[in-house]
Amino acid sequence: MSYLPPDRETIEKLLDTVHFNESGLITAMAQAAEAPHDLLMLAWMNREALAETLTTGRVCYFSRSRNQLWRKGESSGQTQALVSARLDCDRDAVLLLVHQEGVACHTGRRSCFYHEITPQGLRDTTAPEIPADQLYGTQP
């Protein structure tokens, strides 16, 4: 399945209905479009990042730490291609169904959600698939 973007006017009308928070951001969750449909990561989008994602089909987030747009995979090559985007009932969160190229997590794991809470404390459920220094040239 491939993503077909709406026209610019439709995107602008849609963006006008999104409830961005007081910082101008919306929670964005990326989920694998293919089975087993892993929840890959949670990040943030501002209006510009969401507009770019909906226009291009290549997922773009907003980095709060760098205060700038962050195009997934621009430094690691681990890209996300949009398959479908869904707003929640309050229109204050977006679910992105994506085709993940490689791993989603900066630690080299497929998903950022690998710390399982157990009676004994945290347990890592997966090991990195790609060493972080191979992804970025440095340790996370």
Secondary structure, 3 states (H helix, E strand, C coil): CCCCCCCHHHHHHHHCCCCCCCCCEEEEEEEECCCCCCEEEEEEEEHHHHHHHHHHCECEEEECCCCEEEECCCCCCCCEEEEEEEECCCCCEEEEEEEECCCCCCCCCCCCCCEEEECCEEEECCCCCCCHHHHHCCCC
